Amino acid sequence: MLGDLAGKAAFITGGGSGIGRGIAGVMARQGARVVVADVDAEGADRVAREIGGQGGEAIALRVDVASQEQVDAALE
């Protein structure tokens, strides 16, 4: 689908549910390290744990993309 993403990182906004969750899972299965960013910290954490449980590498961050300060902090 996406090819080999080993060595790449993916920053998925809205990753705690819905389409973002699906994208995070696909990218992790393709080998990317995933940052699951969502305003819903519990949802982001749940998805990151699911990815880790399937052998992928992911971290969860609570980020409100309406706040440029939060986005900048998350990207650092």
C-alpha positions as CSV (number, residue, x, y, z in Angstrom):
1,M,0.0,0.0,0.0
2,L,2.5,2.7,1.2
3,G,5.6,0.7,0.8
4,D,8.4,0.3,3.3
5,L,8.3,3.2,5.8
6,A,11.1,1.8,8.0
7,G,13.2,4.6,9.4
8,K,10.5,7.1,8.8
9,A,8.3,9.0,11.3
10,A,4.6,9.8,11.0
11,F,2.8,12.5,13.0
12,I,-0.9,11.7,12.8
13,T,-3.3,14.3,14.0
14,G,-6.7,13.0,15.1
15,G,-5.0,9.7,15.6
16,G,-7.0,8.7,18.6
17,S,-10.1,7.6,16.6
18,G,-11.7,7.2,13.2
19,I,-9.7,7.8,10.0
20,G,-6.6,9.0,12.0
21,R,-6.6,5.8,13.9
22,G,-6.7,3.8,10.7
23,I,-3.9,5.8,9.1
24,A,-1.7,5.4,12.2
25,G,-2.2,1.7,12.2
26,V,-1.4,1.4,8.5
27,M,1.7,3.5,8.7
28,A,2.9,1.5,11.8
29,R,2.4,-1.8,9.9
30,Q,4.5,-0.4,7.1
31,G,7.3,0.2,9.6
32,A,7.0,3.9,10.5
33,R,7.4,5.2,14.0
34,V,4.1,6.9,14.8
35,V,3.2,9.9,16.9
36,V,-0.5,9.6,17.7
37,A,-1.6,13.2,18.3
38,D,-5.2,13.9,19.4
39,V,-7.1,16.3,21.7
40,D,-8.4,13.2,23.3
41,A,-5.4,12.0,25.3
42,E,-7.0,8.7,26.3
43,G,-7.9,7.9,22.7
44,A,-4.3,8.7,21.5
45,D,-2.9,6.6,24.3
46,R,-5.2,3.7,23.5
47,V,-4.1,3.7,19.8
48,A,-0.4,4.0,20.7
49,R,-0.8,1.0,23.0
50,E,-2.6,-1.0,20.3
51,I,0.2,-0.3,17.8
52,G,2.8,-1.3,20.4
53,G,0.9,-4.5,21.2
54,Q,1.1,-5.4,17.5
55,G,4.9,-4.9,17.4
56,G,4.9,-1.3,16.1
57,E,6.5,1.8,17.7
58,A,4.2,4.6,18.7
59,I,3.8,7.4,21.3
60,A,0.7,9.4,22.2
61,L,0.6,13.1,22.6
62,R,-2.3,15.3,23.6
63,V,-2.4,18.1,21.0
64,D,-5.1,20.6,20.1
65,V,-4.3,21.4,16.4
66,A,-6.3,24.7,16.8
67,S,-3.4,25.9,19.0
68,Q,-0.3,26.7,17.1
69,E,1.7,26.7,20.3
70,Q,0.6,23.1,21.1
71,V,1.5,22.0,17.5
72,D,4.9,23.6,17.7
73,A,5.6,22.0,21.1
74,A,4.6,18.6,19.8
75,L,6.8,18.8,16.8
76,E,9.8,19.6,18.9
